[in-house]
Amino acid sequence: MPQGPQHGMPQGPPPGHGYPPPPQGAPWQQPPPPPPPPPGHGPYGNWQPPRRKSGIGVAGVVGGVFGAVAGLFLLIVIGAALFGGSGSRSESTTPVAIPTASPYEPRENRTREPSREPTQEPTEQTTQEPTEQPTEQPTRRPTETPTRDDEPDTTVEPPRQVTLNRSLKNNTMYRAGALPRMACRAGNASIFSHSQLKSLILRTSKCMDRAWGQILSKQGIPFRPPNYAIASGRGRGACGDYPQPGSMVPYYCPRNSTIYASTSAMAKGNGNARGYGQIISWHGGIISMMAHEYGHHVQNITGLMDSWWAQTLDSSSNSGKLALSRRLELQATCFGGMWMRSVAASYPINTARRGELFWFYGQVGDYPGYPRDHGSRANNQRWFRQGWEKSQAYQCNTWVMPSSATS
C-alpha cells in the first residue's frame, strides 16, 4: 500500500492486508504485379540468326529461297501467337492487401482506408467479473520501406515518439500486454529467517525489474526500479515507521520510490495483527505481497498514482476517498497476480501452490471496524485471480469497473 500523510493514509493501524479473518465461502469462479522479365528472357530468348557466308552458289540460292519462305511462315505464326496472347490478357491486376492499423497510432491520425475492424464496438459487460478493456486502444501504422529484390531488408524503425496518457482509465500502460515469462527461481528460503527472506525479496525484485521494465519501456514509459529497505524488526522510512504500530504490512513510499518491509512482522505478525506466515508458511504468499507493493511502484511511474491522488484531493467525501483507495489497491493486487503468473514455471508454482495463493487472497482485505480502503476479501481474491488468469495489463483496469467489483 502507498503510505504517508501526503497520500491521506491513516496514521493508526492500517487495515490493509494485515487482518485476515478465517476462510469462508466457496472459491470465486471466473466469470504487385510480377516484375518484367530480365534481358535475354523474352519470346526469342538469347537466339540470334547466324551470319550468312559470302560466295554462295545456285544450290545455295534455291535453298535460301525455301529457307526464307519457311522463316517467313515461322514469323507469321509466332507473331499471331504474341498478338493473340496480349489481346486475351485480363486488364485487372492482383489486389494488394492494405494492412490494417497496428496497435500504436492514435485514432485521430489514422487515414480513411479499408479496415478489418468490426463494424460494431464490443458491448460493455455488465457482470461483476473484471474483464472489460479500456475504452480506447490507440493504434499506429507500420512503416514500410521498399527494398531491392537482391538486397536483404535492413530497415530499422526509428524510436517511437509517444505522448503518454497518465490518466486512470486510459493510461498508456494498459497497452503493455502481458509480462514475459521469466526464469526466476525462489529456492527453499524460510520466511522465518531474516537473511533468507530478505535475500529472496531482493532476488525476486530483480525479476520484477526485468519483467515490468521490458513491457513499460516498449510503450515509451521511462522505467526505473524501486528501492528497498528490509529490516528484521522495526525501522523508520521516508513515509513513516515500518511496520506501523499494530500492523505487519509492508508499504511503498512514492516520495522516494522505496518499498519498506519488516521480515519478522510479515512472518510472525505484530501486536494483534497476524503475520502472513501465520496464514501460509510458503514464501510465495509474502513474495506475492511484495509483488503487490511493486504494483504500486508501477502505478507511480506510469502516472496512475498521481491521477489517483488528484482525484482523492478533489473528492469531497470520505467514502469517495476510500472508494478510490480500494480501486488503487485492488489494481496493485491484480498487477501482483500478473507477475506471479509470469514466474510460475520457474519459481515454481504448481497447481497446488496456485490454489494456495488463490485461497490466501481470500483471507486478506479490509478488517471490520477499520476503514474500507483495500477492498473485501472476495474482491482481493477476484483481482489477484484476474491478474493471474488474464495476464494482460488492461485487464487490471479497476477504474472502469462498477463499484460492486471494487467494494
DRENDO-1510 file (C-alpha; in Angstrom, 1 decimal, always signed):
<recs>
REC; n; res; u; v; w
REC; 1; MET; +0.0; +0.0; +0.0 .
REC; 2; PRO; +1.2; +3.6; -0.6 .
REC; 3; GLN; +2.0; +5.2; +2.7 .
REC; 4; GLY; +2.4; +8.6; +4.1 .
REC; 5; PRO; +0.4; +11.7; +5.2 .
REC; 6; GLN; +0.7; +13.2; +1.8 .
REC; 7; HIS; -1.5; +10.4; +0.5 .
REC; 8; GLY; -4.1; +10.7; +3.2 .
REC; 9; MET; -3.4; +7.3; +4.7 .
REC; 10; PRO; -4.4; +6.7; +8.3 .
REC; 11; GLN; -1.7; +7.2; +11.0 .
REC; 12; GLY; -3.1; +4.4; +13.2 .
REC; 13; PRO; -3.0; +0.7; +12.4 .
REC; 14; PRO; -3.9; +0.4; +8.7 .
REC; 15; PRO; -6.3; -2.4; +7.9 .
REC; 16; GLY; -4.6; -3.3; +4.6 .
REC; 17; HIS; -3.8; -7.0; +4.2 .
REC; 18; GLY; -2.8; -7.4; +7.8 .
REC; 19; TYR; -6.0; -8.6; +9.4 .
REC; 20; PRO; -7.2; -11.7; +7.7 .
REC; 21; PRO; -10.3; -13.4; +9.2 .
REC; 22; PRO; -10.8; -17.2; +8.9 .
REC; 23; PRO; -11.7; -18.6; +5.5 .
REC; 24; GLN; -15.2; -18.8; +4.4 .
REC; 25; GLY; -17.3; -19.2; +1.3 .
REC; 26; ALA; -16.7; -21.0; -1.9 .
REC; 27; PRO; -13.8; -20.0; -4.2 .
REC; 28; TRP; -14.7; -17.3; -6.7 .
REC; 29; GLN; -15.4; -18.5; -10.3 .
REC; 30; GLN; -14.1; -16.6; -13.2 .
REC; 31; PRO; -16.8; -15.1; -14.8 .
REC; 32; PRO; +2.3; -6.1; -57.1 .
REC; 33; PRO; +2.2; -7.4; -60.3 .
REC; 34; PRO; +5.2; -9.6; -61.2 .
REC; 35; PRO; +8.3; -7.8; -62.4 .
REC; 36; PRO; +9.1; -7.7; -66.2 .
REC; 37; PRO; +11.5; -10.4; -67.4 .
REC; 38; PRO; +15.2; -9.5; -67.4 .
REC; 39; PRO; +17.1; -9.1; -70.7 .
REC; 40; GLY; +17.6; -12.4; -72.6 .
REC; 41; HIS; +14.4; -14.0; -71.4 .
REC; 42; GLY; +11.9; -12.5; -74.0 .
REC; 43; PRO; +10.0; -14.5; -76.7 .
REC; 44; TYR; +13.2; -15.3; -78.6 .
REC; 45; GLY; +15.5; -15.9; -75.7 .
REC; 46; ASN; +19.2; -15.2; -76.4 .
REC; 47; TRP; +19.0; -16.7; -80.0 .
REC; 48; GLN; +20.5; -14.6; -82.8 .
REC; 49; PRO; +20.3; -15.5; -86.6 .
REC; 50; PRO; +23.6; -17.0; -87.9 .
REC; 51; ARG; +25.7; -14.9; -90.3 .
REC; 52; ARG; +25.5; -15.8; -94.0 .
REC; 53; LYS; +28.6; -16.9; -95.8 .
REC; 54; SER; +29.6; -14.9; -99.0 .
REC; 55; GLY; +30.2; -16.5; -102.4 .
REC; 56; ILE; +27.1; -18.7; -102.3 .
REC; 57; GLY; +26.2; -20.9; -105.4 .
REC; 58; VAL; +22.9; -21.8; -107.2 .
REC; 59; ALA; +22.1; -24.5; -104.8 .
REC; 60; GLY; +22.6; -22.1; -102.0 .
REC; 61; VAL; +20.2; -19.6; -103.7 .
REC; 62; VAL; +17.5; -22.2; -104.1 .
REC; 63; GLY; +18.0; -23.3; -100.6 .
REC; 64; GLY; +17.9; -19.7; -99.5 .
REC; 65; VAL; +14.6; -19.1; -101.2 .
REC; 66; PHE; +13.0; -22.1; -99.4 .
REC; 67; GLY; +14.6; -21.1; -96.2 .
REC; 68; ALA; +13.2; -17.6; -96.5 .
REC; 69; VAL; +9.7; -18.9; -97.1 .
REC; 70; ALA; +10.0; -21.2; -94.1 .
REC; 71; GLY; +11.3; -18.4; -91.9 .
REC; 72; LEU; +8.5; -16.0; -93.0 .
REC; 73; PHE; +5.9; -18.6; -92.1 .
REC; 74; LEU; +7.5; -19.1; -88.7 .
REC; 75; LEU; +7.5; -15.4; -88.1 .
REC; 76; ILE; +3.8; -15.2; -89.0 .
REC; 77; VAL; +2.9; -18.0; -86.6 .
REC; 78; ILE; +4.9; -16.5; -83.8 .
REC; 79; GLY; +3.6; -13.0; -84.4 .
REC; 80; ALA; +0.0; -14.3; -84.3 .
REC; 81; ALA; +0.6; -16.0; -81.1 .
REC; 82; LEU; +2.1; -12.9; -79.5 .
REC; 83; PHE; -0.7; -10.6; -80.6 .
REC; 84; GLY; -3.3; -13.1; -79.7 .
REC; 85; GLY; -1.9; -13.6; -76.2 .
REC; 86; SER; -1.8; -9.9; -75.5 .
REC; 87; GLY; -5.3; -9.4; -76.6 .
REC; 88; SER; -6.7; -12.1; -74.3 .
REC; 89; ARG; -4.8; -10.9; -71.1 .
REC; 90; SER; -7.0; -9.6; -68.4 .
REC; 91; GLU; -6.8; -5.9; -67.6 .
REC; 92; SER; -7.4; -6.5; -63.9 .
REC; 93; THR; -4.4; -6.6; -61.5 .
REC; 94; THR; -3.9; -8.6; -58.4 .
REC; 95; PRO; -5.2; -6.7; -55.4 .
REC; 96; VAL; -2.6; -5.7; -52.9 .
REC; 97; ALA; -3.6; -6.1; -49.3 .
REC; 98; ILE; -3.7; -2.9; -47.3 .
REC; 99; PRO; -2.5; -3.6; -43.8 .
REC; 100; THR; -4.9; -2.6; -41.0 .
REC; 101; ALA; -3.6; -0.2; -38.4 .
REC; 102; SER; -1.3; -1.8; -35.8 .
REC; 103; PRO; -1.7; -1.1; -32.1 .
REC; 104; TYR; +0.1; +2.2; -31.7 .
REC; 105; GLU; -1.2; +5.0; -34.0 .
REC; 106; PRO; -3.7; +7.4; -32.3 .
REC; 107; ARG; -7.1; +7.2; -33.9 .
REC; 108; GLU; -7.2; +10.8; -34.8 .
REC; 109; ASN; -4.1; +10.3; -37.0 .
REC; 110; ARG; -5.5; +7.4; -39.0 .
REC; 111; THR; -6.4; +7.9; -42.6 .
REC; 112; ARG; -9.6; +6.6; -44.1 .
REC; 113; GLU; -8.9; +3.2; -45.7 .
REC; 114; PRO; -10.4; -0.3; -45.8 .
REC; 115; SER; -10.3; -1.7; -42.3 .
REC; 116; ARG; -10.7; -5.1; -40.9 .
REC; 117; GLU; -12.1; -3.9; -37.6 .
REC; 118; PRO; -15.6; -5.0; -36.7 .
REC; 119; THR; -18.4; -2.6; -37.6 .
REC; 120; GLN; -19.7; -2.6; -34.1 .
REC; 121; GLU; -17.9; -1.9; -30.9 .
REC; 122; PRO; -18.0; -4.7; -28.3 .
REC; 123; THR; -20.8; -4.2; -25.8 .
REC; 124; GLU; -19.8; -3.3; -22.3 .
REC; 125; GLN; -20.0; -6.2; -19.9 .
REC; 126; THR; -22.4; -5.8; -17.0 .
REC; 127; THR; -21.2; -8.7; -14.9 .
REC; 128; GLN; -19.0; -8.2; -11.9 .
REC; 129; GLU; -16.2; -10.2; -13.5 .
REC; 130; PRO; -13.5; -7.6; -14.3 .
REC; 131; THR; -12.8; -8.4; -17.9 .
REC; 132; GLU; -13.5; -5.0; -19.6 .
REC; 133; GLN; -11.0; -3.5; -21.9 .
REC; 134; PRO; -10.0; +0.2; -21.8 .
REC; 135; THR; -12.4; +2.5; -23.7 .
REC; 136; GLU; -9.8; +3.2; -26.4 .
REC; 137; GLN; -6.8; +1.4; -27.8 .
REC; 138; PRO; -4.7; +3.8; -29.9 .
REC; 139; THR; -3.1; +2.4; -33.0 .
REC; 140; ARG; -0.1; +3.1; -35.3 .
REC; 141; ARG; +0.6; +2.1; -38.9 .
REC; 142; PRO; +3.6; +0.0; -39.6 .
REC; 143; THR; +6.4; +1.7; -41.5 .
REC; 144; GLU; +7.0; +0.2; -45.0 .
REC; 145; THR; +10.3; +0.8; -46.8 .
REC; 146; PRO; +10.7; -0.8; -50.3 .
REC; 147; THR; +13.9; -2.8; -50.8 .
REC; 148; ARG; +15.6; -4.2; -53.9 .
REC; 149; ASP; +15.0; -7.9; -54.7 .
REC; 150; ASP; +18.7; -8.7; -54.4 .
REC; 151; GLU; +19.2; -7.0; -51.1 .
REC; 152; PRO; +18.1; -8.0; -47.6 .
REC; 153; ASP; +15.8; -5.7; -45.7 .
REC; 154; THR; +17.9; -4.0; -43.2 .
REC; 155; THR; +15.4; -1.2; -42.4 .
REC; 156; VAL; +15.5; -0.2; -38.7 .
REC; 157; GLU; +12.4; +1.5; -37.4 .
REC; 158; PRO; +13.3; +4.8; -35.6 .
REC; 159; PRO; +12.4; +5.1; -31.9 .
REC; 160; ARG; +8.7; +6.0; -31.4 .
REC; 161; GLN; +7.8; +9.4; -30.1 .
REC; 162; VAL; +4.7; +8.9; -28.0 .
REC; 163; THR; +2.6; +11.1; -25.9 .
REC; 164; LEU; +1.9; +9.3; -22.6 .
REC; 165; ASN; -1.5; +9.1; -21.2 .
REC; 166; ARG; -1.2; +9.2; -17.4 .
REC; 167; SER; -4.9; +9.0; -16.6 .
REC; 168; LEU; -6.6; +6.3; -14.6 .
REC; 169; LYS; -9.0; +4.9; -17.2 .
REC; 170; ASN; -6.9; +5.2; -20.4 .
REC; 171; ASN; -3.3; +5.1; -19.2 .
REC; 172; THR; -0.6; +4.2; -21.7 .
REC; 173; MET; +0.4; +1.2; -19.6 .
REC; 174; TYR; -2.8; -0.6; -20.4 .
REC; 175; ARG; -1.3; -1.2; -23.9 .
REC; 176; ALA; +1.7; -3.0; -22.5 .
REC; 177; GLY; +0.1; -6.5; -22.7 .
REC; 178; ALA; +1.4; -9.5; -20.8 .
REC; 179; LEU; +4.5; -9.8; -18.7 .
REC; 180; PRO; +7.1; -12.0; -20.3 .
REC; 181; ARG; +7.6; -15.5; -18.8 .
REC; 182; MET; +10.6; -15.1; -16.5 .
REC; 183; ALA; +13.1; -17.6; -15.2 .
REC; 184; CYS; +13.1; -16.7; -11.6 .
REC; 185; ARG; +13.7; -19.4; -9.1 .
REC; 186; ALA; +12.8; -19.0; -5.4 .
REC; 187; GLY; +14.6; -21.9; -3.9 .
REC; 188; ASN; +13.8; -23.1; -0.4 .
REC; 189; ALA; +14.1; -19.9; +1.6 .
REC; 190; SER; +12.4; -19.9; +5.0 .
REC; 191; ILE; +10.2; -16.9; +5.7 .
REC; 192; PHE; +11.2; -17.2; +9.4 .
REC; 193; SER; +14.9; -16.4; +8.6 .
REC; 194; HIS; +15.5; -12.7; +8.1 .
REC; 195; SER; +18.6; -13.3; +5.9 .
REC; 196; GLN; +16.9; -15.9; +3.7 .
REC; 197; LEU; +13.7; -13.9; +3.3 .
REC; 198; LYS; +15.5; -10.6; +2.6 .
REC; 199; SER; +17.7; -12.4; +0.1 .
REC; 200; LEU; +14.6; -13.8; -1.6 .
REC; 201; ILE; +12.8; -10.5; -1.7 .
REC; 202; LEU; +15.8; -8.7; -3.3 .
REC; 203; ARG; +16.5; -11.5; -5.7 .
REC; 204; THR; +12.9; -11.7; -7.0 .
REC; 205; SER; +12.8; -7.9; -7.2 .
REC; 206; LYS; +15.4; -8.1; -10.0 .
REC; 207; CYS; +13.0; -10.4; -11.8 .
REC; 208; MET; +10.2; -7.8; -11.4 .
REC; 209; ASP; +12.5; -5.1; -12.7 .
REC; 210; ARG; +13.2; -7.1; -15.9 .
REC; 211; ALA; +9.6; -8.0; -16.4 .
REC; 212; TRP; +7.9; -4.7; -15.9 .
REC; 213; GLY; +10.8; -2.7; -17.3 .
REC; 214; GLN; +10.6; -4.6; -20.6 .
REC; 215; ILE; +6.9; -4.1; -21.3 .
REC; 216; LEU; +6.7; -0.5; -20.0 .
REC; 217; SER; +9.8; +0.7; -21.9 .
REC; 218; LYS; +8.2; -0.7; -25.1 .
REC; 219; GLN; +5.3; +1.8; -24.6 .
REC; 220; GLY; +7.7; +4.7; -24.2 .
REC; 221; ILE; +7.3; +4.9; -20.4 .
REC; 222; PRO; +10.6; +5.8; -18.7 .
REC; 223; PHE; +11.4; +2.9; -16.3 .
REC; 224; ARG; +13.3; +3.0; -13.1 .
REC; 225; PRO; +13.3; +0.3; -10.5 .
REC; 226; PRO; +12.2; +0.9; -6.9 .
REC; 227; ASN; +14.5; +0.9; -3.8 .
REC; 228; TYR; +14.1; -1.4; -0.9 .
REC; 229; ALA; +14.5; -1.1; +2.9 .
REC; 230; ILE; +14.1; -4.5; +4.5 .
REC; 231; ALA; +14.5; -4.7; +8.3 .
REC; 232; SER; +14.4; -7.7; +10.6 .
REC; 233; GLY; +12.4; -5.8; +13.2 .
REC; 234; ARG; +11.5; -2.1; +13.1 .
REC; 235; GLY; +12.6; +0.8; +11.0 .
REC; 236; ARG; +11.7; +4.3; +10.1 .
REC; 237; GLY; +11.2; +5.3; +6.4 .
REC; 238; ALA; +10.5; +8.4; +4.4 .
REC; 239; CYS; +6.8; +7.9; +4.8 .
REC; 240; GLY; +6.7; +6.7; +8.4 .
REC; 241; ASP; +7.6; +3.8; +10.7 .
REC; 242; TYR; +7.6; +0.2; +9.4 .
REC; 243; PRO; +5.8; -1.7; +10.4 .
REC; 244; GLN; +3.3; +0.8; +11.9 .
REC; 245; PRO; +2.1; +0.0; +15.5 .
REC; 246; GLY; -0.3; -3.0; +15.4 .
REC; 247; SER; +0.4; -3.6; +11.7 .
REC; 248; MET; +2.6; -6.0; +9.8 .
REC; 249; VAL; +2.1; -4.8; +6.2 .
REC; 250; PRO; +5.0; -3.6; +4.0 .
REC; 251; TYR; +4.4; -0.2; +2.4 .
REC; 252; TYR; +5.5; +1.7; -0.7 .
REC; 253; CYS; +6.6; +5.3; -0.3 .
REC; 254; PRO; +6.2; +7.3; -3.6 .
REC; 255; ARG; +8.2; +10.1; -2.1 .
REC; 256; ASN; +11.4; +8.2; -2.7 .
REC; 257; SER; +10.1; +5.2; -4.6 .
REC; 258; THR; +11.1; +2.8; -1.8 .
REC; 259; ILE; +9.4; -0.4; -0.6 .
REC; 260; TYR; +9.7; -0.8; +3.2 .
REC; 261; ALA; +9.1; -4.1; +5.0 .
REC; 262; SER; +9.8; -5.9; +8.2 .
REC; 263; THR; +10.6; -9.6; +7.8 .
REC; 264; SER; +9.6; -10.6; +11.3 .
REC; 265; ALA; +6.3; -8.7; +11.2 .
REC; 266; MET; +5.4; -10.3; +7.8 .
REC; 267; ALA; +6.3; -13.7; +9.0 .
REC; 268; LYS; +5.2; -13.7; +12.7 .
REC; 269; GLY; +2.8; -10.7; +13.0 .
REC; 270; ASN; +2.9; -7.6; +15.0 .
REC; 271; GLY; +0.7; -6.9; +18.0 .
REC; 272; ASN; -2.8; -8.1; +17.3 .
REC; 273; ALA; -2.1; -8.4; +13.6 .
REC; 274; ARG; -1.4; -11.9; +12.4 .
REC; 275; GLY; +1.5; -12.3; +10.0 .
REC; 276; TYR; +1.3; -13.7; +6.5 .
REC; 277; GLY; +3.4; -16.6; +7.7 .
REC; 278; GLN; +0.6; -17.5; +10.2 .
REC; 279; ILE; -1.8; -18.0; +7.3 .
REC; 280; ILE; +0.6; -19.5; +4.7 .
REC; 281; SER; +4.1; -20.7; +5.6 .
REC; 282; TRP; +5.1; -20.9; +2.0 .
REC; 283; HIS; +7.2; -17.9; +0.9 .
REC; 284; GLY; +5.0; -17.4; -2.2 .
REC; 285; GLY; +2.5; -15.6; +0.0 .
REC; 286; ILE; +4.9; -12.9; +1.1 .
REC; 287; ILE; +6.5; -12.6; -2.3 .
REC; 288; SER; +3.1; -12.1; -3.8 .
REC; 289; MET; +2.6; -9.2; -1.4 .
REC; 290; MET; +5.9; -7.8; -2.4 .
REC; 291; ALA; +4.7; -8.0; -6.0 .
REC; 292; HIS; +1.6; -6.0; -4.8 .
REC; 293; GLU; +3.9; -3.3; -3.4 .
REC; 294; TYR; +5.8; -3.4; -6.7 .
REC; 295; GLY; +2.5; -2.8; -8.4 .
REC; 296; HIS; +2.3; +0.5; -6.5 .
REC; 297; HIS; +5.7; +1.4; -8.0 .
REC; 298; VAL; +4.3; +0.7; -11.5 .
REC; 299; GLN; +1.3; +2.9; -10.7 .
REC; 300; ASN; +3.7; +5.6; -9.6 .
REC; 301; ILE; +6.0; +5.7; -12.7 .
REC; 302; THR; +3.0; +5.4; -15.1 .
REC; 303; GLY; +1.1; +8.4; -13.6 .
REC; 304; LEU; -1.7; +6.3; -12.2 .
REC; 305; MET; -0.8; +7.2; -8.6 .
REC; 306; ASP; -0.6; +10.9; -9.4 .
REC; 307; SER; -4.0; +10.8; -11.1 .
REC; 308; TRP; -5.5; +8.8; -8.1 .
REC; 309; TRP; -4.1; +11.4; -5.7 .
REC; 310; ALA; -5.5; +14.3; -7.7 .
REC; 311; GLN; -9.0; +12.7; -7.7 .
REC; 312; THR; -8.7; +11.9; -4.0 .
REC; 313; LEU; -8.0; +15.6; -3.2 .
REC; 314; ASP; -11.0; +16.6; -5.4 .
REC; 315; SER; -13.3; +14.2; -3.6 .
REC; 316; SER; -15.5; +15.9; -1.0 .
REC; 317; SER; -16.5; +12.8; +0.9 .
REC; 318; ASN; -14.6; +10.3; +3.0 .
REC; 319; SER; -16.5; +7.4; +1.3 .
REC; 320; GLY; -15.4; +8.7; -2.1 .
REC; 321; LYS; -11.8; +8.8; -1.0 .
REC; 322; LEU; -12.0; +5.3; +0.3 .
REC; 323; ALA; -13.6; +4.1; -2.9 .
REC; 324; LEU; -10.7; +5.5; -4.9 .
REC; 325; SER; -8.2; +3.9; -2.5 .
REC; 326; ARG; -9.8; +0.5; -3.0 .
REC; 327; ARG; -9.5; +0.7; -6.7 .
REC; 328; LEU; -5.8; +1.6; -6.4 .
REC; 329; GLU; -5.1; -1.3; -4.0 .
REC; 330; LEU; -7.1; -3.9; -6.0 .
REC; 331; GLN; -5.2; -2.8; -9.1 .
REC; 332; ALA; -1.9; -3.4; -7.4 .
REC; 333; THR; -3.1; -6.8; -6.3 .
REC; 334; CYS; -4.0; -7.6; -10.0 .
REC; 335; PHE; -0.5; -6.5; -11.0 .
REC; 336; GLY; +0.9; -8.8; -8.4 .
REC; 337; GLY; -1.1; -11.7; -9.8 .
REC; 338; MET; +0.3; -10.9; -13.3 .
REC; 339; TRP; +3.8; -11.2; -12.0 .
REC; 340; MET; +3.3; -14.4; -10.0 .
REC; 341; ARG; +1.9; -16.0; -13.2 .
REC; 342; SER; +4.9; -14.8; -15.2 .
REC; 343; VAL; +7.3; -16.8; -13.0 .
REC; 344; ALA; +5.1; -19.8; -12.2 .
REC; 345; ALA; +7.0; -22.2; -14.3 .
REC; 346; SER; +10.4; -21.4; -12.8 .
REC; 347; TYR; +9.5; -20.2; -9.3 .
REC; 348; PRO; +8.0; -22.9; -9.4 .
REC; 349; ILE; +4.3; -22.6; -8.7 .
REC; 350; ASN; +2.5; -25.8; -9.4 .
REC; 351; THR; -1.3; -26.4; -9.3 .
REC; 352; ALA; -1.4; -26.9; -5.6 .
REC; 353; ARG; +0.7; -23.8; -4.9 .
REC; 354; ARG; -1.6; -21.8; -7.2 .
REC; 355; GLY; -4.5; -23.0; -5.2 .
REC; 356; GLU; -2.8; -21.9; -2.0 .
REC; 357; LEU; -2.3; -18.4; -3.5 .
REC; 358; PHE; -5.9; -18.1; -4.5 .
REC; 359; TRP; -7.1; -19.2; -1.0 .
REC; 360; PHE; -4.6; -16.9; +0.6 .
REC; 361; TYR; -6.1; -13.9; -1.2 .
REC; 362; GLY; -9.5; -14.9; +0.0 .
REC; 363; GLN; -8.2; -14.3; +3.6 .
REC; 364; VAL; -6.8; -10.8; +3.2 .
REC; 365; GLY; -8.5; -7.5; +2.8 .
REC; 366; ASP; -10.4; -4.9; +4.9 .
REC; 367; TYR; -10.9; -5.8; +8.5 .
REC; 368; PRO; -14.2; -5.0; +10.3 .
REC; 369; GLY; -14.0; -1.8; +12.3 .
REC; 370; TYR; -11.3; -0.2; +10.2 .
REC; 371; PRO; -11.6; +2.0; +7.1 .
REC; 372; ARG; -12.5; +0.1; +4.0 .
REC; 373; ASP; -9.5; +1.2; +1.9 .
REC; 374; HIS; -8.2; -2.1; +0.4 .
REC; 375; GLY; -11.3; -4.0; -0.7 .
REC; 376; SER; -13.2; -7.0; +0.6 .
REC; 377; ARG; -11.7; -10.5; +0.8 .
REC; 378; ALA; -13.8; -11.6; -2.1 .
REC; 379; ASN; -12.6; -8.8; -4.3 .
REC; 380; ASN; -9.0; -9.2; -3.3 .
REC; 381; GLN; -9.1; -12.8; -4.4 .
REC; 382; ARG; -11.0; -11.9; -7.5 .
REC; 383; TRP; -8.5; -9.3; -8.6 .
REC; 384; PHE; -5.5; -11.5; -7.9 .
REC; 385; ARG; -7.0; -14.2; -10.0 .
REC; 386; GLN; -7.8; -11.7; -12.7 .
REC; 387; GLY; -4.1; -10.8; -12.9 .
REC; 388; TRP; -3.1; -14.4; -12.9 .
REC; 389; GLU; -5.7; -15.8; -15.3 .
REC; 390; LYS; -6.0; -12.9; -17.8 .
REC; 391; SER; -2.3; -11.8; -17.6 .
REC; 392; GLN; -2.9; -8.6; -19.5 .
REC; 393; ALA; -2.3; -5.1; -18.2 .
REC; 394; TYR; -5.6; -3.7; -19.4 .
REC; 395; GLN; -7.4; -6.5; -17.5 .
REC; 396; CYS; -6.2; -4.8; -14.3 .
REC; 397; ASN; -8.1; -1.5; -15.1 .
REC; 398; THR; -10.1; -1.3; -11.9 .
REC; 399; TRP; -11.1; +2.3; -12.8 .
REC; 400; VAL; -13.6; +1.3; -15.4 .
REC; 401; MET; -15.4; -1.3; -13.3 .
REC; 402; PRO; -18.6; -1.0; -11.3 .
REC; 403; SER; -18.3; -0.3; -7.6 .
REC; 404; SER; -19.5; -3.8; -6.8 .
REC; 405; ALA; -16.3; -5.2; -8.2 .
REC; 406; THR; -14.2; -2.8; -6.1 .
REC; 407; SER; -16.1; -2.8; -2.9 .
</recs>
